[in-house]
Amino acid sequence: MPLNDQTTKREAILTQTFHEGDTIRAQYRWNTGEISQISVPPNFCFDPTAAVRPKSYGRSALASHTNVD
């Protein structure tokens, strides 16, 4: 019996931004009908190059000592 994909691709659209003191707030509406709000403080800094995960990870020390019979 084939497996059915029950996942929904979630996408958000920025619907509103506003300033509250030094903080910027943003409101998003998801394609699933949910609404999210985020707050970004004035000292927030995002470096996208630091957020990228490496394509491979080193083997852990625990895994290298595992014996299989």
N, C-alpha and C positions, 0 to 999 in steps of 0.2 A: 504494500500500500504506500503510495507516495506521500511524503510529508508536505504539509501546506505551510507556507510562510505566514505566520500570524503577526508579524511585526509591522509597525506603521512608521514610515519615514516622517520624522518630526522636523518641521521647518517653522521658523519664527519670523515675524515681520515687526519691525520697530514702528509703534503706533504713536508714541508721544515721548518727548523729553522735556524736563523742566528743572530749573535750579531751585534748590532749597538751601539757602545759606551758601556755603562753599561747596556743597555736594550737588552732583548732577544725578538725577534719577531718570531712568528710562523704563518705559512700559512696552512689553512685547505681547503680541497675540500669536499663539501657536495654531497651526493648521488643525490641531485636535480640539480647538475651542478653548483651551486654557489660556490664562493671562498670567504673565510673570512680570515682576518688577525688580530692577537691580539699582543699587546705589553705588556711585563711583566717587570716592573721596578725592580732594584736589591733589594729594600726593601720590595718586595711583600712577604706576608706570608699567606698561606691558611691552615686553620684548618678544615678538613672535618667533625669533630664531631660538630663543631659550625654551620655548614651549613645544618644539618639535621633538618627538620621541625618536630615539635611535632605531634603526631598522633591525638591529640584532642586540641581544643582551648576552653578557658573559654568563657562563655556567656558575651556579652557586657552589660553594664549598660542600654543602650538605649533599647535593645531588651527585657530586663527583665521587663520593665515598659509598654510594649505594651499590650493593651486590645483588645480582639477580641469579637465582639458581635454575 
